[in-house]
Amino acid sequence: MDHKRIAIVLAVIWGVVAILPVFFGSTNLYMHILIMCLIWSVVASCWDLIMGFAGIFSFGQVAFFVIGAYSSAIISAKFGVPPIFAVFAAGVVAGGLGVLVGLPCLKLKGAYIALVTFAVHMILEPVLKGDIGRAIGTGGSRGILTIEPMNIFGYTFLSSEPIPYFYLMLLVAIICSAIILIVIKSHWGTAFLALKDSEDFATCLGVSAFKYKLRVFALTSFLTGLVGGFYAHYVGMLSTRMLGIDLFVTLMVILVIGGVGKFPGAIIGAFITIALNELLSPLGPYRPIILGALVVVLVLLLPDGIIGLIQKILPKKNNGLPIES
């Protein structure tokens, strides 16, 4: 799909999302679900960029999200930095750590990158709970129980009044999706596809694997950490339970539903998955079982996700070209 078509699809998606408070604005539960959909749509889109387009099997996206959330909360509380600036600082922290993680990964391929990045995910919890975490202000095993709400130009965004925060998060999601689209359709995206399809051949043509892979690590970590900061100031408290397997599986379901490497499939997948996940919360321990079963069914019936299904339909109607990753 060319960039104009993707831009139109994004405009339609965000246009529809923007009017949803008209229907659900009176119910805080539904508004909370919509805000969470926006947050995870950005995280999933970043993961799709690094894994689906760049072909780097990174499993550290949740870790960078948590790093961004804790960093923003700590920077705001310890140094008195206004939340809006703390959020951007948290993005820089997450982006810097993403580069540090990306450097050793550049010498690895495939499953080995997945193991290194997942190891970062596994290591993060004991670090946040241990002496190092307590020293920097993570609250140890208790987590951070009080976080200053987002405040811009003297206006405080409260979770008890979610509509203003919804539109703030919508603006952030639109900007992040625009950045991802620009990257995909720029020479970066071309380099990603070349390296993904044949790294040796792309290198012979002068494409620097080191430069482009490091850039995608930095960009996706920065955007993920940035949104993690917004999440921290929205929910008002943090704990290491975010590093549990539930969230990791939820993100995988989002990508499967939307289609890996099928932007903006991750955005559509986020709204379907997060809404379904929240509505299934009364089922308790049966919720992850249902989500796991959903993944199996979708992999069998829709291996390329919803966007992949559209890809198969559009050529039959002669309305456009197949959507390529």
N, C-alpha and C positions, 0 to 999 in steps of 0.2 A: 504494500500500500504506500503511495507516495505521501510526502509530508503534508500536502494540502488536505488530503482525505483524512489523515490522522488528526490534523488540527481541527477539522470539522467535527470528527467524532468526539474529540476532547471538549470542544465548545458545546456540543449537545449534552455530553455527560455532565459537565459543570453547570450548564444552564438548568438542567433538570434538578440537580442537587441543590442549586441556589434557591429554588422555590419550594423545596420540601418543608422548611419551617412554617410555611403557610398552612400546611396540613397537620404537622406534628408539633408545632411550636408550643402548644398548650400542655404537652406531656414531656416532662423532664427526662423520663426514661428513654423515649424515642430520640430526643435530641442528643442524649449521651451516646446512644448507639451510632447516630450519624457522625458525631465528632470522632468517635473511635474508628469508624469506617474511613474518615479522612486521614487520620493519623497513620493507620496501617496501610492505606493505599500508597502513601509516600514510601514507607519502609519496604513494602513489597515491590514497588516500581524500581527502587534502588537495587534490590536483590536481583530483580529480573534483568536490570542493565548489566550488572557484573557477571551474572551466571548465564542468562539467556542470550545476551548479545556479545559480551566479551569472551564468553566461554570459560570463565574462571569459576571453578566449583568452590566458592567461598561459603562457609557455614557460620560466618562470624557476624551476620547482620544483626541478630538479636543482641549480641554482646556490645556492638557499637551503639545501638539504641539505648541500652542500659547505661553505658558510659556517658552518653550525652545527657541522659536524664539526671544521673547523680552529679555530673560536673556542673550542670546549670544550677541545681539546688544548692550545692556547696559554694559555688562562686557567688551566688546571690546572698546566701546567709553569712558566709565568713568575711566577705570583702565589701558587702553593702552595695554590690553592683545591681542596678535596676534589672528586673527579670528579662526585659526585651534584649538587653545587651549581654546578659548572662547566657541567654539561649544561643546567641551567635558565638560567644566564647566557647560554649560547650561543643558547638559544631566544629570549631577549630581544634579543640582537644581531641575529639573523636576522629577528625580527619588526620591529625598528626599521628595518632596511634594506628590509624589505618595504613598510613605510609610505612610505619615501623613493622607492622605485620606483613605488609605487602613485599617488603624488601627480601626476606628469606623465601617467600613464596615464589618469587620470580625465577628461582632456580629449580622449582618443582613443577610437576604437571599433574593434572587429573585428580585422582583420589588423594594424592599426597598433600595437595593444597587444601582439600576438604578436611583432612585430618589435622593439619596445622591450625586452620581457622577454627575448627570445632574445639581444639585444645584450648584456644584463647577463651572460647565460650565457657569451657569447663573450669578453667583456672580462675575466671573472674569472680565467681561466687565465693570461694574461700578467701580471696584477696579482700573483697568488700566486707566480709564478716570478720576477718582477722585483725591483727594489731595494726597493719598498714591502713586498712579501711577505717578503723576507729580513729587513727591519728589524723587522717585527712577530713574526717567528719561524716563518714557514711552511716554512723550509728550502729555499726556491727550487725549482729543478728536481728536487732530490732528494726533496723532500717531508719529512714528519715521520716519522722511522723508529722512534721509541720513544715510546709514549704510556702513561701510567699506567692500569692496569686499574681498572674500576669497584670502588669500595669503599664499603660501607654498614655502619655500626655495627661497624666492625672486620673485617667479612667481605669478602674480596677475591674478586671474580668473575673467573674465569680462562677464556679461550677453550679451554684444554685440558680443562676440566671444564664442558661447555656447558649441562648441565641447569639449574643454578641461574640462569645468565644467561638461558636460555630462559624460565623462569617470570617473571623480572624484566621481560623484554621483552614477555611476554604481558600482564602487568599494565599496562604502558605502552600497549600496543595497545588493550586493553579500555577504558582511560580515554579515549584519543584518539577511539576509535570512538563512545563514549558522548557525548563533547563534540560531535562532528560530527552525531550523531543529534539531540541537543537543539537544535543550531543549525538544522538542516533543518526540524524540526517546530515551531520557535518563530516569532515574528513576523519574525525575520531571514530564515528560509526563504521565508516568504510574500512578503517584500519582494524577495528575490532573483528569485523566479519572475515577479513583476510587472515588475521592471526588465528581465528577460530577454525576456519576451514583448512588452512595449511600454513602453519607457522613458519616452516622452513622456506617455503616458496615466498611468503610475504616478506621474510627477512632478506631474501635475495633481491627483492624489489626495493629494498631500502626502508621497509617499515620497522621501526624500532619497537620490539616487544617490551623491552625494559621501560621505555618512556610511556607507552600507551597503557600498559597494565598498571603501572604505578599511578598514573593519572586517574584511572577508573577506580582504583582502591581509595585514593584520596577523595574523589568527588562523592562516591556513594557513602563513604564513612562520614563525610562532612554533612551531607543532607540527612542521613539517618540520625546522627547525633543531634543535629538541629531540631528535628521533629521530636526526638527523645526529650529535649529540653522543654519544648512546648507541652509535652505529655506530663512532665513532672509538675509544672506550674498549674496545669489543669486539674490533675487528680489530687494534688496537695500532699501526697505522701508516697514513699517508695520503699520497696523491700526487694530482696534478692529472689523472691518467688517468681519474678518476671523471667528469670533465667531457667525456669522449669521447662519440661518437654512440651507442655500444652501450647505455649506461645510459638515454639519452634514448629510444631505440627500445624498450627493454624496458618502460619505463613506459607508452609508448603502446600496446604490446601488452596490457599489464595492463588498461588502460581499455577497449580494444576487446573483450577477452574478457569482462570483467565487465559492460560496458555503461556508456556515458557518461551521467552523471546518473541512475544506477540504483543508488543505495546500498542494500545493502552489496556491490554487484557488484565494486567495486574490490578488496575483501578476497579474494573468491573468485578473481578474476583474478590477484591477486598470488601466491597459493599455486600455481595452475596454471602460471603463466608462469615464476616463479622456480625452481620445482622442475624444469620442463622445461629451462630455460636452464642450470641447474647440471648436469643429467644429460647435456646435449648438449656440455658443455665439452670432452670429448675430441676433438670434431670440429674444433676450432680455428676457422679462418677461415670454415668452412661454417656455423657456428652462426648468425651474423646473417643469412645468406642464408635459412636455414630459418625463422627468426623472421619475416623480411620476407614470405616466402611465406605463412606462417601468418596474418599480418595481412590479406593480400589475400583469402585463402580465407574468413576469418571475417567480413570486411566484406561479402562477397557472400552468405554463408550465414546469418550471424547479425548483421545490422546493428545490433541493439540489445543484443547480448551475451547472456550466459547468463541474466541477470535479465529481459531482454526476451523470451527464449524462455519463461521461467516466466510472464511476463505474458500471453503468448498462450494458455498452457495453462490457467491458473487460471480465467479466465472461463468456459471451456467446461465445467469441472466445477462452476461456480457456487460456488467456494470463496473468492471474494474479488474485490476490485476490481483493475483493472489498476494496475501499479506506475507511479506518475508521478514524474517528476523534479522 
